[in-house]
Amino acid sequence: MLLRRLYPLLLALMLFAAGGPASAGTTYTFNGGTVAGCPLAGAIYTCASLPLTGWDDDMVIASGYTVKITSDVNFGYNHSLKMSGSAVLSSTGDLNIGGIAPNDLNITGGKLIAGDTFSVGAQNQTLTADIQAVTANLGTGSTLNLTGSVTATGNVNVASHATINGAISGATITTNSPVTLKGDVVATRSFTLASGSTVKGDVTAPIVSLSASSSTVTGNITATTSLQLGSSVVVTGDVDAGTLTLDSSEAIINGNATIDSGVFNWHGRVTQTVYCRGGTANGRCDCVTNSSGYPVNTANGPHCQGNAVALDHYLIAYEPTGSVCAPSTVTITACANAACSATYGGGANVTLAPTGQAVSIPASGVASAAVTWTQAGTNTLGVTGAPTACIRNGDAAPGADCKVTVASSAYTMTTNGAAFYAEATAPHTTPTLTLAAVRYDARSNACVPLFNNTTRNVNFKCYYANPTGGTVPVRLNGKALNDGTVPTCDNTGLTLPLSFDANGKTTLPMQYADAGAVTVEATDNGSGSPGKASVTATFVPAKFKIALPGAPYVAGQPFATTVTAQNDGGGTTGNFGKEAPAQTVKLSAAACRPNNNNGLLATTPTLKNGVVTFQTQWSEVGNIDLVASLDGGNYLGSGMAPGTSTTNVATTGCTGAAGTFTPAYFTFDVDPAWKRSATVAGGKTPQYYSGEPAIKLTVTARNLQNGITQNYAGTIAHDLAFTAIDPTGGALTGAAGKFSRSTGYPATDLTGTVQVRADDFGANNAPAGTATWTGSFTFADPKTAQTRLRVRATEVSSLPYPASSAAIPDTVTTGVEPTLLIRSGRVRMPNRFGGTAMLLKIPVSLEYYTGQTWVLNAEDSTTIISPGAVSVGTGMGTIATGLTGFANGTATLTLTPSAGAKRGSVPFALNLGTTSANSSCYVGKQTMTASTGAALPFLRSADPSCTAAGAVDPSALATFGVYAPETKRIIHMREVFR
């Protein structure tokens, strides 16, 4: 009796020690109450880390309260976040809410603040909140709908399919195709709008690029440096820009444009007035290079106005010597003030003295004129219509006497073009230099050869004009213009014997292996020499060469890409990038495999000696080609540019030389609906039975910034295998077993073994870059002690650089490799005795193996066995059956014989299979009733009554008409009470 009375108490103690029934995640509510680990001061909670310790915990921040977390914050897929009103969530580091499942993100108001990078939109997410961060990553390609302002001190990256309903400000704002921005955009460096996108608001940035095609901006644009509209881009509003470029075709501004200068390509239009900031002549558009196909002042052509300031004086820049036979170039500037720090933009037509030639000064206020001298001697320059000042070329300030000493003879030096490719070879134009000796003949009133059919010794020197230094000399006739002691231009130069022809000319092949503008000066000190002559030519790099570092390529991980400016012979043009203004390279990505709009290319360039080294990041997986081109497309105003270089060498399609990019790692999300857990090692761990096909894990391929790599699907994805490891990260010992294979394998495939197939990514309406595996882990030995294991996902080992969840960085605290508890389980039922025709109750227990014995699994209240799974022998006629649900690992099975039943015994069993017949030890020995299988074969176990049968359904014997004490062989029993 004493033992019988103590049994309930002992059972209760066992249940308490086991941790009780499973429970859902914890909700942390910040509304003025106490939250463990987050002290409250006023209305501000301060937490050292994200307080959500469980994988399915919830966070609620009430209006008026601030939660400040002093570390990086990363929410997991199964976490939830609820905010409203004036609630604030801030992090001193990164704040990433992008991984939260769409239904678990409930932000209807408040503010989100990140001390470093803020990320949102890795899922299809909708929220209302203001954002503050250093860097803001808005979306990864999934649908994002954000209502609120975005303020960043650094970059703002807006991914495709994002809608931002609020103002955006940052240093560099970049978008991917397509996006919708409903609010003002302010960037301190640049703003780039991708194709197919929409902006409804004003845009302000020094550099604004509206990429082709079919983008629209409804609002005013201010771009102090430049504004570029790609083809089929429409702006409805007024623009104020430094340089306005309208690409071909149908780039249209429905409004006014106030500009310094403009380039209107085919069918580019400003439908209202173009205001030339520097002024323009009446009836003209002096600030516009009009290639639109629409003449000025026609229906579709530009209509210009200019507000010219008053003219103060003219300034003439000139060379103090000249020749009757060689035109001199003078530059006339219309000055708007005494210092000539501003130009007069009203345009003017002036007469140049002493030649009397007419010169038209445009709205820019600056004009160059070639002066043909009519007489030798001293000539004084002047301009009619306003006071004139002069400055000799090379002088620091005006004040010269405007006098030019004009000789009757001269050397003239010309090249066969103004600009050439460096070290040019065919089919490029190869440069030549022509030196002509001429004199003025009064009788014929013409310039004739000074000497002909003779040889003269002429000294040539070269000078670096832009940049002002160099490493290689100009070469004439294949010879360097130096004394041979230095590898550069020098003060000595080279003296060449030149043969002048009958026309007094000699022509030399000219080459320069570097980039920039150089001047060649010729001096003849011989008898009858006409003096000096010089010419300046610009040499442009012929091409760029891209060099890639080679594999491995990891999404989001920087890799060094070098772009070398080269001459036509393949040599490096070391002066590239040293010019004024400095020229540079633009590096862009061309999608290859797959060919879509996913992915962002981030580049940080460093230029040295003609080589640009880009620290390059590509946010996606797959392959891309890189394209290098001259930023601005016009080298030093020469109208020429290096040939665009690409890593694509395929005749059709693409090469995809950069890549293959792999995911940086994989993250996990555990099934949020799974409620059976166990308290082990101080925390709750999801609990499963060995062989139970209920483990549901969602695997997501990510880049190094923890963004989803949406290209990871189809042929870009690879099979993933799961490995069970120790929770500490080491090898798992003492518990051999394996995970079940993907359920996506067709029935005909009998060899596949991986848990996630490549085809599983994006399947069954899963978000891009994600796959869900549902299966089991089965011990090799059915009697294995309960085991905590960590799940690791790794691409198949046959790949050269397989990605793995092992690479999840320490800064990522959600979506980490999950730890599961696996238990060898069984169902146990004892024999029972009872009265004839009376209800007999039999306890049913869910048990697990400890490594030494089977014990009650009191933490299982989720396993379901329907009453229809009960099967009973037919030897005593009809017996009514019943079965309750499990609570804390136990249920009750009831057997009730029919009225008038006699004394006897019948077997009973629980059918854990999928057919109507149970597999207990009584099968074949007695006839038993049909039943509905519970489909829980993993809870079968070996029965000593039929060990050869292996794991069988649980069964026992019920005896009616005999009570248990009558059958026990007890000689004497005495109960003692104290």
Phi, psi and omega in degrees: 000319181299316179296320180297323179286329181282341186301314179300321180295317179297319179298318179298319178297321178297318179296319180295317180296328181283349174105357177076186183289159178293155179222163179282177181295164182273141175258121177260113185251123181254091182221023181111344179277180181278132174234122184302133177082358182228083181298147183253127174233111186067243178247019184243121171268138176240122182238140178290331180207172178302121187287357182279092183279335180270155183289344181234031180283160182240151178231127180234123178244118183281157177301137179094355183242147179242134173247115181252121182249126187266044177196176176297146182233124176227116177274146178266172183299323185268357173285162173228151180223127180232127178219156179201167175059238182255024179297147181228132171239121182229152176228141176285347178240228178283150173227112185237109176251009187293337184274353183292135178302143185307320183286346182259000177257110185230078180247110182250006178173165178116198185219140177242124187234130177238131176288345178227260186254130173256134181227139179209156170092021173288342172244176172286102189237148176228131180204160176235111181189154172273144184243134173229133182195170169283307176238137180239120175254108186255096177090164175228008184123338173287163181292123178235132176232104182246125175249114182148169181276153177237120181235118180228143175274343178248226185274150171238120180247118181252115184279168181299152177067024176258141173239121180247115180259078181165170182289149178233132175223146181183183178281297175241123181247120183235140178237161174241159189275133347259160175224163174233121180243119181244083181162169180291147179240124180230119178235134180280344178244296183203158175227128179238124178253123183283165184298150176072016186256167183227135171235130173238091183160171180280148180239130179226123177191150177301318181237124179236125178238120178251101190288148174292146000225172172065028173267154179226143173233123175249098184156173180275150181235131174239117182226097189295331180263303183202150174227125179237128175253122175285174182299142177061026173262134183237127174248126176250099184154177180269149178236148176228113189218158170289283175252127179252122178241125176250109182288162172283139352235162177062038168275117193230136171246114177270079183168193178269158177225121175255118191219159168281315179205160181215150173234111182255107178275184190313119177063022170280135187219145163245115191286339178249228190259139171263120179261112179280116185297328179272000180094165179204153177289153180302135177077007181233170173232076187292341181269001185242130166270105192262101174243028186284343188087356177247116180299155177302138175066023168260177187306315182257354181279170182289142174243119190242150171223157177213141177257094186279139173276169184290147177279130178262307179195174174253144176241126181251123173258134190206167170265138185283352177234156179199186181215147176299331185262005180223111179303143174256148179259128173240151178244125182251125178245128174273111188265139180264354177209174186295326181278353183058033177277350176224148182258155176277125186257011183277353182073153180197155172243118185237167176246129183267125175266148008265005188279338180078012182278148181275137178231130178262123180259120184281185182295339177292341179087003183229134177218145174252146180221140175270118184262120176261113183284139182260348181207149177282165181113203181263125179242138181251126181277148176194164180227136180280155170100346179192162176304153184232137171238157182230153175217128177286141178304126181102343177286155182280334184207160177297171180133359180290163184274004177068013185264138178238125176274114186254122178268161179274350178227163183193155162269133170245137181234127180224159172242164183276021176177164179274335182215150182217161171282140182299133180054044189298138172227163180301144010275002176289153179292125178271132186284146172227152178242129180245126177248124181238135176255119185226159175218157179273128178252111184295326182295319180265355182052043181211163177269130183235166180302136177288318172211157181212163180049046181217168178245134180232148174268115183240131178268131179244134173235153176239149180227146178271114183271314181202106001287173187272009175223167180195175182238349179227154181266165167289147178241134173242131180055030178083003184244140183287141180273067174203178183272004177090352180271345177229155182272012186237181168296146179219185183276353181267317181072202182222132176263127182241138171281120185247135177263114179271138183276191183295337179266007178076025183237153170220138183239133183236139171292140186234138177217150174215127188271357184244183181254155176119185179259133179230151179244136174248129180242133179248134179228129178240111181263011180283175181298134178073019182293139176276002177108218186250162172209153180212160177210146179241134179227152179255134178245127188253136172306138184282332187194170172245148175239126181260131176237129180255153185281342185090168184296158003276151172247126184238132181303124178084356180264128182299141172223146186275122174244126179253137175239118183252126174283127186233154171275181185294340179269002180091002177279156181281132175269091188293342179277353179297129181096352179260001184288172173233111358287151183295134177269151181212177186251142172253127180249127180228165182253142173241115182299143181233288179234108354280162180265086179217186184266008179287153173101144176234136177257122176248132182227140173235106187270148169228123185249130177210123174053045175083002180242122178259122176256116180260127164277105193252138176232132173243127190278352186245178174257167182108206182233144175226163166251150177255144181236126179248131179216164178288126178292117183102335171073010183214106186282113177049036177070015183280347186081002180242159179211152174301150177297137178297134182250146178217154175278357179276112179249008180285143177288327174226150179074223185216163179265319183069044186293331177271111183130184011283130175282131179252161173300150175289325179188175175244141173248165182239148166231129181272147182307114181291342181276349182283124188247351181276117179226172179223147177270107182222139177055038174082005179209171180272135181231134176304136187243134178221155174273150174303126180084358181282116185277054185238359178286123181236113182236132175258123182255133182235129176277132186226157173270180187291342176269009179073014173279153180285132175272097188288344178283352184283087180194163176058228184287346178279330180279167178224162176295144178242136176248139177268143174233137176270123179235169177292146180305336179278353179105353179273187179290144178277126181240149174079008182210075179290145179176183180207158176274151177286158183280170181301138176285354180279351178296135174293157182300334182282346180271108182256003185248342183295141185230347188286160182276325179233118177276158176303323182288349179284339181287125182078001181281159176055042177065020176291147176302153180303139178081007181233154176215147180244128177250131173237123183187207187220165166241127186240126176292145174292325177254120182296344176250079179240137180300149178308140189224129170271127180225153178251140184262129177239133179250128183221137174300154185304144189292348180288346178283149181294325181224075184292133176281154184208153173291348176298340184270006178303123183288160181297336181287344178267115185251354176240152182077016182287172180301123186282148174255128182240153173253121180250130181235136168289120187243159174204165171251132180236138176225136178268163168293152179217152180239149178198177181285161179295133177059024179249154176298128179245123180258127180240124177288137176244128185240139168266125186232158173227160186265130182270351189108342178232326183204171176267134179228161180296133174269081184289355179262016179243106172239017186249337180295136183238125170235117184286155177302335181291351180279351181284129176239137185225150179296155183259006185292341180248021180082207184282130177232121178286140182238157176205158179207125178278170174283163181275136173224122181055037173087001182231151174217172180235126175259135181241141176233129180228108178294160178287160180301136179085003179295147182265175179294140179169180182232144176221145174279155173220153184210161172251123181278105181262007180267208183237359178256182182274353181252136176281166183244027184288175180294344181276347179298131182090346179257322177222153176282132181232155184290152174291155183211169178261119183299139181275354180056044177233055185296339180292349177262005171287158179208168179289142179243125181303339181287339180208063186301331182293339182282349182077215180285124183233169177292146179293142181209165178200180183241129176255129180243126180252136179094003177226130179265149186302318182298331181290341184260349183280137181273074182249123179279317184208141176216134177225132177265134182244127180248135179235000000 
